[in-house]
Amino acid sequence: QVQLVESGGALVQAGGSLRLSCAASGRTFSSVDMGWFRQAPGKEREFVAAISWSGGSTYFADSVKGRFTISRDNAKNTVYLQMNSLKPEDTANYYCAARDRIELRPIQSDSYRYWGQGTQVTVSS
């Protein structure tokens, strides 16, 4: 079992920055790939970013490439999503997730078994 708790969501103006955090407990965090997804009202959940257990590999959706970075601190059992140059279309509930099906691609939500409750990011124009 892995428990995940996101934080850091807020209301921010377009062009601003936020850093989301996801604190994990339970299973050995340092051996688990992690991901961030988001879901806007009326839209399907979409992949945002992922990071391998070691931090050596990262993946990003095209829509956030160059603006968002993902990192992790295994000593603190925490994964981060740094979001810069935010746009109104980034408005969504952001979820972190722990991956357990490595045969699937990291961008696929089905590869993640454990999910947090989400943190709301609202970007005003």
PyMOL commands that place a pseudoatom at each C-alpha (Angstrom):
pseudoatom trace, name=CA, resn=GLN, resi=1, chain=A, elem=C, hetatm=0, pos=[0.000, 0.000, 0.000]
pseudoatom trace, name=CA, resn=VAL, resi=2, chain=A, elem=C, hetatm=0, pos=[1.057, 3.550, -0.750]
pseudoatom trace, name=CA, resn=GLN, resi=3, chain=A, elem=C, hetatm=0, pos=[-0.680, 6.604, 0.659]
pseudoatom trace, name=CA, resn=LEU, resi=4, chain=A, elem=C, hetatm=0, pos=[-0.275, 9.845, -1.256]
pseudoatom trace, name=CA, resn=VAL, resi=5, chain=A, elem=C, hetatm=0, pos=[-1.093, 13.387, -0.165]
pseudoatom trace, name=CA, resn=GLU, resi=6, chain=A, elem=C, hetatm=0, pos=[-0.773, 16.307, -2.551]
pseudoatom trace, name=CA, resn=SER, resi=7, chain=A, elem=C, hetatm=0, pos=[-0.327, 19.932, -1.543]
pseudoatom trace, name=CA, resn=GLY, resi=8, chain=A, elem=C, hetatm=0, pos=[0.607, 23.257, -3.045]
pseudoatom trace, name=CA, resn=GLY, resi=9, chain=A, elem=C, hetatm=0, pos=[-2.394, 23.971, -5.222]
pseudoatom trace, name=CA, resn=ALA, resi=10, chain=A, elem=C, hetatm=0, pos=[-3.557, 27.577, -5.324]
pseudoatom trace, name=CA, resn=LEU, resi=11, chain=A, elem=C, hetatm=0, pos=[-5.029, 30.390, -7.353]
pseudoatom trace, name=CA, resn=VAL, resi=12, chain=A, elem=C, hetatm=0, pos=[-2.330, 32.064, -9.429]
pseudoatom trace, name=CA, resn=GLN, resi=13, chain=A, elem=C, hetatm=0, pos=[-2.231, 34.561, -12.262]
pseudoatom trace, name=CA, resn=ALA, resi=14, chain=A, elem=C, hetatm=0, pos=[-1.234, 33.550, -15.760]
pseudoatom trace, name=CA, resn=GLY, resi=15, chain=A, elem=C, hetatm=0, pos=[2.526, 33.582, -16.119]
pseudoatom trace, name=CA, resn=GLY, resi=16, chain=A, elem=C, hetatm=0, pos=[3.026, 32.677, -12.487]
pseudoatom trace, name=CA, resn=SER, resi=17, chain=A, elem=C, hetatm=0, pos=[4.566, 29.630, -10.878]
pseudoatom trace, name=CA, resn=LEU, resi=18, chain=A, elem=C, hetatm=0, pos=[3.567, 26.968, -8.380]
pseudoatom trace, name=CA, resn=ARG, resi=19, chain=A, elem=C, hetatm=0, pos=[5.257, 23.954, -6.887]
pseudoatom trace, name=CA, resn=LEU, resi=20, chain=A, elem=C, hetatm=0, pos=[3.119, 20.973, -6.046]
pseudoatom trace, name=CA, resn=SER, resi=21, chain=A, elem=C, hetatm=0, pos=[4.276, 18.381, -3.556]
pseudoatom trace, name=CA, resn=CYS, resi=22, chain=A, elem=C, hetatm=0, pos=[3.192, 14.805, -3.074]
pseudoatom trace, name=CA, resn=ALA, resi=23, chain=A, elem=C, hetatm=0, pos=[4.117, 13.138, 0.189]
pseudoatom trace, name=CA, resn=ALA, resi=24, chain=A, elem=C, hetatm=0, pos=[4.124, 9.352, 0.166]
pseudoatom trace, name=CA, resn=SER, resi=25, chain=A, elem=C, hetatm=0, pos=[3.968, 6.820, 2.935]
pseudoatom trace, name=CA, resn=GLY, resi=26, chain=A, elem=C, hetatm=0, pos=[3.660, 3.076, 3.068]
pseudoatom trace, name=CA, resn=ARG, resi=27, chain=A, elem=C, hetatm=0, pos=[5.630, 1.029, 0.592]
pseudoatom trace, name=CA, resn=THR, resi=28, chain=A, elem=C, hetatm=0, pos=[9.256, 1.784, -0.146]
pseudoatom trace, name=CA, resn=PHE, resi=29, chain=A, elem=C, hetatm=0, pos=[8.887, 5.064, -1.990]
pseudoatom trace, name=CA, resn=SER, resi=30, chain=A, elem=C, hetatm=0, pos=[12.371, 5.030, -3.442]
pseudoatom trace, name=CA, resn=SER, resi=31, chain=A, elem=C, hetatm=0, pos=[11.585, 1.962, -5.561]
pseudoatom trace, name=CA, resn=VAL, resi=32, chain=A, elem=C, hetatm=0, pos=[8.395, 3.327, -7.104]
pseudoatom trace, name=CA, resn=ASP, resi=33, chain=A, elem=C, hetatm=0, pos=[7.949, 5.338, -10.304]
pseudoatom trace, name=CA, resn=MET, resi=34, chain=A, elem=C, hetatm=0, pos=[5.697, 8.350, -9.758]
pseudoatom trace, name=CA, resn=GLY, resi=35, chain=A, elem=C, hetatm=0, pos=[3.465, 10.446, -11.968]
pseudoatom trace, name=CA, resn=TRP, resi=36, chain=A, elem=C, hetatm=0, pos=[1.316, 13.561, -12.033]
pseudoatom trace, name=CA, resn=PHE, resi=37, chain=A, elem=C, hetatm=0, pos=[-2.022, 13.744, -13.805]
pseudoatom trace, name=CA, resn=ARG, resi=38, chain=A, elem=C, hetatm=0, pos=[-4.650, 16.442, -13.998]
pseudoatom trace, name=CA, resn=GLN, resi=39, chain=A, elem=C, hetatm=0, pos=[-8.344, 16.679, -14.620]
pseudoatom trace, name=CA, resn=ALA, resi=40, chain=A, elem=C, hetatm=0, pos=[-10.265, 19.784, -15.543]
pseudoatom trace, name=CA, resn=PRO, resi=41, chain=A, elem=C, hetatm=0, pos=[-14.057, 20.053, -15.132]
pseudoatom trace, name=CA, resn=GLY, resi=42, chain=A, elem=C, hetatm=0, pos=[-15.830, 18.218, -17.911]
pseudoatom trace, name=CA, resn=LYS, resi=43, chain=A, elem=C, hetatm=0, pos=[-12.619, 16.755, -19.262]
pseudoatom trace, name=CA, resn=GLU, resi=44, chain=A, elem=C, hetatm=0, pos=[-10.897, 13.416, -18.961]
pseudoatom trace, name=CA, resn=ARG, resi=45, chain=A, elem=C, hetatm=0, pos=[-7.916, 12.941, -16.722]
pseudoatom trace, name=CA, resn=GLU, resi=46, chain=A, elem=C, hetatm=0, pos=[-4.682, 13.529, -18.614]
pseudoatom trace, name=CA, resn=PHE, resi=47, chain=A, elem=C, hetatm=0, pos=[-1.049, 12.730, -18.087]
pseudoatom trace, name=CA, resn=VAL, resi=48, chain=A, elem=C, hetatm=0, pos=[1.215, 15.600, -17.055]
pseudoatom trace, name=CA, resn=ALA, resi=49, chain=A, elem=C, hetatm=0, pos=[4.602, 14.204, -16.003]
pseudoatom trace, name=CA, resn=ALA, resi=50, chain=A, elem=C, hetatm=0, pos=[6.321, 11.126, -14.632]
pseudoatom trace, name=CA, resn=ILE, resi=51, chain=A, elem=C, hetatm=0, pos=[9.620, 10.269, -13.010]
pseudoatom trace, name=CA, resn=SER, resi=52, chain=A, elem=C, hetatm=0, pos=[11.383, 6.958, -12.561]
pseudoatom trace, name=CA, resn=TRP, resi=53, chain=A, elem=C, hetatm=0, pos=[12.203, 5.565, -9.127]
pseudoatom trace, name=CA, resn=SER, resi=54, chain=A, elem=C, hetatm=0, pos=[15.774, 6.811, -9.347]
pseudoatom trace, name=CA, resn=GLY, resi=55, chain=A, elem=C, hetatm=0, pos=[14.890, 10.159, -10.850]
pseudoatom trace, name=CA, resn=GLY, resi=56, chain=A, elem=C, hetatm=0, pos=[17.005, 9.293, -13.851]
pseudoatom trace, name=CA, resn=SER, resi=57, chain=A, elem=C, hetatm=0, pos=[14.143, 9.332, -16.351]
pseudoatom trace, name=CA, resn=THR, resi=58, chain=A, elem=C, hetatm=0, pos=[11.392, 11.903, -16.726]
pseudoatom trace, name=CA, resn=TYR, resi=59, chain=A, elem=C, hetatm=0, pos=[8.459, 12.216, -19.107]
pseudoatom trace, name=CA, resn=PHE, resi=60, chain=A, elem=C, hetatm=0, pos=[6.240, 15.171, -19.922]
pseudoatom trace, name=CA, resn=ALA, resi=61, chain=A, elem=C, hetatm=0, pos=[3.083, 15.844, -21.841]
pseudoatom trace, name=CA, resn=ASP, resi=62, chain=A, elem=C, hetatm=0, pos=[3.695, 18.031, -24.872]
pseudoatom trace, name=CA, resn=SER, resi=63, chain=A, elem=C, hetatm=0, pos=[1.414, 20.677, -23.401]
pseudoatom trace, name=CA, resn=VAL, resi=64, chain=A, elem=C, hetatm=0, pos=[3.718, 21.241, -20.408]
pseudoatom trace, name=CA, resn=LYS, resi=65, chain=A, elem=C, hetatm=0, pos=[7.125, 20.481, -21.884]
pseudoatom trace, name=CA, resn=GLY, resi=66, chain=A, elem=C, hetatm=0, pos=[9.550, 23.321, -21.218]
pseudoatom trace, name=CA, resn=ARG, resi=67, chain=A, elem=C, hetatm=0, pos=[7.317, 24.815, -18.520]
pseudoatom trace, name=CA, resn=PHE, resi=68, chain=A, elem=C, hetatm=0, pos=[6.978, 22.038, -15.921]
pseudoatom trace, name=CA, resn=THR, resi=69, chain=A, elem=C, hetatm=0, pos=[9.631, 19.969, -14.236]
pseudoatom trace, name=CA, resn=ILE, resi=70, chain=A, elem=C, hetatm=0, pos=[9.271, 16.899, -12.050]
pseudoatom trace, name=CA, resn=SER, resi=71, chain=A, elem=C, hetatm=0, pos=[11.668, 15.863, -9.338]
pseudoatom trace, name=CA, resn=ARG, resi=72, chain=A, elem=C, hetatm=0, pos=[11.781, 13.680, -6.273]
pseudoatom trace, name=CA, resn=ASP, resi=73, chain=A, elem=C, hetatm=0, pos=[13.514, 13.504, -2.939]
pseudoatom trace, name=CA, resn=ASN, resi=74, chain=A, elem=C, hetatm=0, pos=[13.587, 9.879, -1.863]
pseudoatom trace, name=CA, resn=ALA, resi=75, chain=A, elem=C, hetatm=0, pos=[14.959, 10.807, 1.551]
pseudoatom trace, name=CA, resn=LYS, resi=76, chain=A, elem=C, hetatm=0, pos=[11.779, 12.820, 2.145]
pseudoatom trace, name=CA, resn=ASN, resi=77, chain=A, elem=C, hetatm=0, pos=[9.427, 10.429, 0.341]
pseudoatom trace, name=CA, resn=THR, resi=78, chain=A, elem=C, hetatm=0, pos=[8.226, 13.350, -1.754]
pseudoatom trace, name=CA, resn=VAL, resi=79, chain=A, elem=C, hetatm=0, pos=[7.763, 14.058, -5.435]
pseudoatom trace, name=CA, resn=TYR, resi=80, chain=A, elem=C, hetatm=0, pos=[7.445, 17.596, -6.771]
pseudoatom trace, name=CA, resn=LEU, resi=81, chain=A, elem=C, hetatm=0, pos=[5.923, 19.259, -9.795]
pseudoatom trace, name=CA, resn=GLN, resi=82, chain=A, elem=C, hetatm=0, pos=[7.370, 22.682, -10.511]
pseudoatom trace, name=CA, resn=MET, resi=83, chain=A, elem=C, hetatm=0, pos=[5.032, 24.602, -12.785]
pseudoatom trace, name=CA, resn=ASN, resi=84, chain=A, elem=C, hetatm=0, pos=[6.239, 27.780, -14.473]
pseudoatom trace, name=CA, resn=SER, resi=85, chain=A, elem=C, hetatm=0, pos=[4.674, 30.101, -17.052]
pseudoatom trace, name=CA, resn=LEU, resi=86, chain=A, elem=C, hetatm=0, pos=[1.255, 28.900, -16.029]
pseudoatom trace, name=CA, resn=LYS, resi=87, chain=A, elem=C, hetatm=0, pos=[-1.638, 29.321, -18.440]
pseudoatom trace, name=CA, resn=PRO, resi=88, chain=A, elem=C, hetatm=0, pos=[-5.399, 29.376, -17.828]
pseudoatom trace, name=CA, resn=GLU, resi=89, chain=A, elem=C, hetatm=0, pos=[-5.604, 26.004, -19.601]
pseudoatom trace, name=CA, resn=ASP, resi=90, chain=A, elem=C, hetatm=0, pos=[-3.459, 24.508, -16.826]
pseudoatom trace, name=CA, resn=THR, resi=91, chain=A, elem=C, hetatm=0, pos=[-6.412, 24.959, -14.473]
pseudoatom trace, name=CA, resn=ALA, resi=92, chain=A, elem=C, hetatm=0, pos=[-7.316, 21.525, -13.097]
pseudoatom trace, name=CA, resn=ASN, resi=93, chain=A, elem=C, hetatm=0, pos=[-7.220, 19.239, -10.123]
pseudoatom trace, name=CA, resn=TYR, resi=94, chain=A, elem=C, hetatm=0, pos=[-3.748, 17.723, -10.011]
pseudoatom trace, name=CA, resn=TYR, resi=95, chain=A, elem=C, hetatm=0, pos=[-3.183, 14.191, -8.790]
pseudoatom trace, name=CA, resn=CYS, resi=96, chain=A, elem=C, hetatm=0, pos=[-0.029, 12.309, -8.012]
pseudoatom trace, name=CA, resn=ALA, resi=97, chain=A, elem=C, hetatm=0, pos=[0.104, 8.583, -8.494]
pseudoatom trace, name=CA, resn=ALA, resi=98, chain=A, elem=C, hetatm=0, pos=[2.383, 5.638, -7.767]
pseudoatom trace, name=CA, resn=ARG, resi=99, chain=A, elem=C, hetatm=0, pos=[3.056, 3.251, -10.635]
pseudoatom trace, name=CA, resn=ASP, resi=100, chain=A, elem=C, hetatm=0, pos=[2.993, -0.509, -10.272]
pseudoatom trace, name=CA, resn=ARG, resi=101, chain=A, elem=C, hetatm=0, pos=[2.474, -1.813, -13.813]
pseudoatom trace, name=CA, resn=ILE, resi=102, chain=A, elem=C, hetatm=0, pos=[5.793, -1.211, -15.455]
pseudoatom trace, name=CA, resn=GLU, resi=103, chain=A, elem=C, hetatm=0, pos=[4.776, -3.173, -18.552]
pseudoatom trace, name=CA, resn=LEU, resi=104, chain=A, elem=C, hetatm=0, pos=[2.614, -0.184, -19.471]
pseudoatom trace, name=CA, resn=ARG, resi=105, chain=A, elem=C, hetatm=0, pos=[3.951, 3.187, -20.493]
pseudoatom trace, name=CA, resn=PRO, resi=106, chain=A, elem=C, hetatm=0, pos=[4.403, 5.837, -17.785]
pseudoatom trace, name=CA, resn=ILE, resi=107, chain=A, elem=C, hetatm=0, pos=[1.988, 8.133, -19.603]
pseudoatom trace, name=CA, resn=GLN, resi=108, chain=A, elem=C, hetatm=0, pos=[-0.821, 5.595, -19.213]
pseudoatom trace, name=CA, resn=SER, resi=109, chain=A, elem=C, hetatm=0, pos=[-3.004, 6.095, -16.157]
pseudoatom trace, name=CA, resn=ASP, resi=110, chain=A, elem=C, hetatm=0, pos=[-3.664, 2.344, -16.002]
pseudoatom trace, name=CA, resn=SER, resi=111, chain=A, elem=C, hetatm=0, pos=[-0.033, 1.815, -15.037]
pseudoatom trace, name=CA, resn=TYR, resi=112, chain=A, elem=C, hetatm=0, pos=[-0.659, 3.589, -11.732]
pseudoatom trace, name=CA, resn=ARG, resi=113, chain=A, elem=C, hetatm=0, pos=[-2.350, 1.827, -8.860]
pseudoatom trace, name=CA, resn=TYR, resi=114, chain=A, elem=C, hetatm=0, pos=[-2.252, 4.343, -6.018]
pseudoatom trace, name=CA, resn=TRP, resi=115, chain=A, elem=C, hetatm=0, pos=[-3.651, 7.853, -6.275]
pseudoatom trace, name=CA, resn=GLY, resi=116, chain=A, elem=C, hetatm=0, pos=[-3.840, 10.895, -4.044]
pseudoatom trace, name=CA, resn=GLN, resi=117, chain=A, elem=C, hetatm=0, pos=[-6.925, 12.995, -3.453]
pseudoatom trace, name=CA, resn=GLY, resi=118, chain=A, elem=C, hetatm=0, pos=[-5.732, 15.848, -5.627]
pseudoatom trace, name=CA, resn=THR, resi=119, chain=A, elem=C, hetatm=0, pos=[-4.903, 19.521, -5.213]
pseudoatom trace, name=CA, resn=GLN, resi=120, chain=A, elem=C, hetatm=0, pos=[-6.627, 22.305, -7.130]
pseudoatom trace, name=CA, resn=VAL, resi=121, chain=A, elem=C, hetatm=0, pos=[-4.680, 24.640, -9.378]
pseudoatom trace, name=CA, resn=THR, resi=122, chain=A, elem=C, hetatm=0, pos=[-6.519, 27.627, -10.794]
pseudoatom trace, name=CA, resn=VAL, resi=123, chain=A, elem=C, hetatm=0, pos=[-4.831, 29.983, -13.232]
pseudoatom trace, name=CA, resn=SER, resi=124, chain=A, elem=C, hetatm=0, pos=[-6.560, 33.292, -13.864]
pseudoatom trace, name=CA, resn=SER, resi=125, chain=A, elem=C, hetatm=0, pos=[-6.098, 35.248, -17.059]
for i in range(1, 125): cmd.bond("trace and resi %d" % i, "trace and resi %d" % (i + 1))
show_as sticks, trace
zoom trace
